[in-house]
Amino acid sequence: MKKYELVLDQSIEVFGIKLFRIRALISFRSIKAGDIGGYIEKEKNLSQVYGNAWVYGNAQVYGNAQVYGNAQVSGDARVYGDAQVYGNAWVYGDARVYGDAQVYGNAQVSGDAQVYGNAWVSGNAQVSGDAQVSGDASLCWFSRVGSENGTLTAFTAKLGIQVTRGCFIGSIDEFEKSVIDKHGDSQVAKEYQLLIQFIRLRIPGGKGETI
């Protein structure tokens, strides 16, 4: 059974491509039958049968892009080109995912972030702000770190390397200062310092630079 239909009398054009609103035909997750969703170009863009994937609000999915599994695309986000968003991934805000990029697992891409090229964002990675992730070298993340066994994500942004960890979002220098202020010379602080050193070496432009 199909879970949605294209609303043919509610359409917009994006770069000459006609996109249609979607309307739920059945209830699933928090979606009720009859609820209106975001915009897609064609049914290939959003899984019809398997999983609870959905496009919300004014979000747009078009081209050869695919959203499936339990993935969500919401806000004013756009997924296009040959990009794929799947698993439990969530793309929201003004984020853009395009090219051959893939966002999957429990990953989140938000804010004005752009994930493109051959970049893969997966696991529990959180990419936000004005991130520009275009390949493996511009993103790294570490799971089960810190006193709460959370995920630390580092990525390239317009102003340099940015870090997200729990509620923290800021530059790598700000993160390093926060670690010292909060954890002092503890075992957790030493582990974070090793990760910070790795991030500076791993991400282009990050070696020893101040943001």
C-alpha positions as CSV (number, residue, x, y, z in Angstrom):
1,M,0.0,0.0,0.0
2,K,1.3,3.4,-0.9
3,K,1.8,5.8,2.0
4,Y,1.6,9.1,0.1
5,E,0.4,10.7,-3.1
6,L,1.6,13.7,-5.1
7,V,-0.8,16.7,-4.8
8,L,-0.8,17.7,-8.4
9,D,-2.5,21.1,-7.8
10,Q,0.1,22.2,-5.3
11,S,3.4,22.5,-7.1
12,I,6.4,24.8,-7.3
13,E,9.3,25.1,-9.8
14,V,13.0,24.9,-8.7
15,F,15.5,25.6,-11.5
16,G,12.9,24.6,-14.1
17,I,12.0,21.4,-12.3
18,K,8.4,21.0,-11.1
19,L,8.0,19.7,-7.5
20,F,4.8,18.5,-5.9
21,R,3.5,18.6,-2.4
22,I,2.9,15.1,-0.9
23,R,-0.1,14.0,1.1
24,A,-0.1,11.0,3.4
25,L,-2.5,8.2,2.5
26,I,-2.0,6.2,5.7
27,S,-1.0,7.0,9.3
28,F,2.5,6.2,10.4
29,R,5.0,7.6,13.0
30,S,3.5,11.0,13.9
31,I,2.0,11.4,10.4
32,K,-1.8,11.1,10.1
33,A,-3.6,10.1,6.9
34,G,-4.3,13.4,5.0
35,D,-1.3,15.3,6.4
36,I,0.5,17.5,3.9
37,G,4.2,17.1,3.6
38,G,7.0,18.8,1.7
39,Y,7.9,18.8,-2.0
40,I,9.3,16.0,-4.2
41,E,9.7,15.7,-7.9
42,K,8.7,12.1,-8.3
43,E,7.9,9.0,-6.3
44,K,11.5,7.8,-6.8
45,N,12.6,10.6,-4.4
46,L,10.8,9.2,-1.3
47,S,10.2,5.6,-0.4
48,Q,6.5,4.6,-0.8
49,V,6.3,1.2,0.9
50,Y,9.2,0.5,3.2
51,G,10.1,2.4,6.3
52,N,8.7,5.7,7.7
53,A,10.7,8.2,5.7
54,W,9.0,11.5,5.2
55,V,9.6,15.0,3.8
56,Y,8.1,17.8,6.0
57,G,7.3,21.5,5.7
58,N,8.9,23.3,2.8
59,A,11.7,20.8,2.4
60,Q,12.5,19.7,-1.2
61,V,13.8,16.5,-2.7
62,Y,14.4,16.2,-6.4
63,G,16.7,15.0,-9.2
64,N,17.8,11.4,-8.6
65,A,18.0,12.0,-4.8
66,Q,16.4,9.3,-2.6
67,V,15.1,9.5,1.0
68,Y,14.2,6.1,2.5
69,G,14.3,4.0,5.6
70,N,13.2,6.1,8.5
71,A,14.9,9.2,7.4
72,Q,13.5,12.7,7.7
73,V,14.0,15.9,5.7
74,S,12.3,19.0,7.1
75,G,12.3,22.7,7.5
76,D,13.7,24.4,4.3
77,A,16.2,21.6,3.6
78,R,17.0,20.4,0.1
79,V,18.3,17.0,-1.0
80,Y,19.0,16.7,-4.7
81,G,21.4,15.4,-7.4
82,D,22.2,11.8,-6.6
83,A,22.3,12.2,-2.9
84,Q,20.8,9.7,-0.5
85,V,19.4,10.1,3.0
86,Y,18.4,7.0,4.8
87,G,18.5,5.0,8.0
88,N,17.4,7.2,10.9
89,A,19.1,10.3,9.4
90,W,17.6,13.7,9.8
91,V,18.3,16.7,7.4
92,Y,16.7,19.9,8.5
93,G,17.0,23.7,8.8
94,D,18.4,25.2,5.6
95,A,20.8,22.3,5.1
96,R,21.7,21.1,1.6
97,V,22.7,17.5,0.7
98,Y,23.6,17.0,-3.0
99,G,26.0,15.5,-5.5
100,D,26.8,11.9,-4.6
101,A,26.6,12.6,-0.8
102,Q,25.1,10.1,1.6
103,V,23.7,10.8,5.1
104,Y,22.6,7.8,7.0
105,G,22.7,6.0,10.4
106,N,21.6,8.4,13.1
107,A,23.4,11.3,11.5
108,Q,22.0,14.8,11.6
109,V,22.7,17.7,9.2
110,S,21.2,21.0,10.1
111,G,21.6,24.8,10.0
112,D,23.2,26.1,6.8
113,A,25.3,23.0,6.4
114,Q,26.2,21.7,3.0
115,V,27.2,18.0,2.4
116,Y,28.1,17.3,-1.1
117,G,30.5,15.6,-3.5
118,N,31.3,12.1,-2.3
119,A,30.9,12.9,1.4
120,W,29.4,10.3,3.7
121,V,28.0,11.4,7.0
122,S,26.9,8.5,9.2
123,G,26.8,7.0,12.7
124,N,25.8,9.6,15.3
125,A,27.6,12.5,13.6
126,Q,26.1,15.9,13.9
127,V,26.9,18.5,11.2
128,S,25.5,22.0,11.7
129,G,26.1,25.7,11.3
130,D,27.8,26.7,8.1
131,A,29.6,23.4,7.6
132,Q,31.0,22.6,4.2
133,V,31.5,18.8,4.0
134,S,32.7,17.6,0.6
135,G,34.7,14.5,1.4
136,D,36.1,12.2,4.0
137,A,38.9,14.6,4.9
138,S,36.5,17.4,5.9
139,L,34.6,15.4,8.5
140,C,35.4,13.1,11.4
141,W,33.6,11.9,14.5
142,F,34.2,9.8,17.5
143,S,31.6,7.8,19.5
144,R,31.5,6.9,23.2
145,V,33.8,9.8,24.3
146,G,33.8,12.1,27.3
147,S,32.2,11.6,30.6
148,E,28.8,10.9,29.0
149,N,30.1,8.5,26.3
150,G,28.6,10.8,23.6
151,T,29.7,11.6,20.1
152,L,32.2,14.3,19.1
153,T,31.9,15.6,15.5
154,A,34.4,17.9,13.8
155,F,34.0,19.4,10.3
156,T,35.1,22.1,8.0
157,A,33.2,25.4,8.1
158,K,33.7,28.8,6.6
159,L,35.7,30.1,9.6
160,G,37.7,26.9,10.1
161,I,37.1,23.7,12.1
162,Q,33.9,23.5,14.0
163,V,33.0,21.0,16.7
164,T,29.8,19.6,18.1
165,R,29.6,17.6,21.3
166,G,26.3,17.4,23.2
167,C,25.1,21.0,23.6
168,F,28.4,22.5,22.6
169,I,28.8,24.0,19.1
170,G,31.8,26.1,18.3
171,S,35.3,26.3,17.0
172,I,38.0,23.8,17.9
173,D,39.8,26.4,19.9
174,E,36.7,27.2,21.9
175,F,36.1,23.5,22.4
176,E,39.7,23.0,23.7
177,K,39.2,25.9,26.2
178,S,35.9,24.4,27.3
179,V,37.6,21.0,27.9
180,I,40.2,22.6,30.1
181,D,37.7,24.7,32.0
182,K,35.4,21.8,32.6
183,H,37.7,18.8,33.0
184,G,41.1,20.3,34.0
185,D,43.8,17.7,34.0
186,S,41.5,14.6,34.3
187,Q,41.6,11.4,32.2
188,V,38.6,12.8,30.2
189,A,40.6,16.0,29.4
190,K,43.6,14.0,28.2
191,E,41.4,11.9,25.9
192,Y,39.8,15.0,24.5
193,Q,43.3,16.6,23.9
194,L,44.4,13.6,21.9
195,L,41.2,13.8,19.8
196,I,41.7,17.5,19.3
197,Q,45.3,16.9,18.1
198,F,44.0,14.2,15.7
199,I,41.3,16.5,14.3
200,R,43.8,19.3,13.6
201,L,46.0,16.8,11.7
202,R,43.1,15.1,9.9
203,I,41.1,18.0,8.6
204,P,42.7,20.2,5.9
205,G,43.7,23.7,7.2
206,G,43.3,22.6,10.8
207,K,46.9,21.9,11.7
208,G,47.8,24.3,14.5
209,E,45.6,27.1,13.0
210,T,43.6,29.5,15.1
211,I,40.0,30.2,14.1
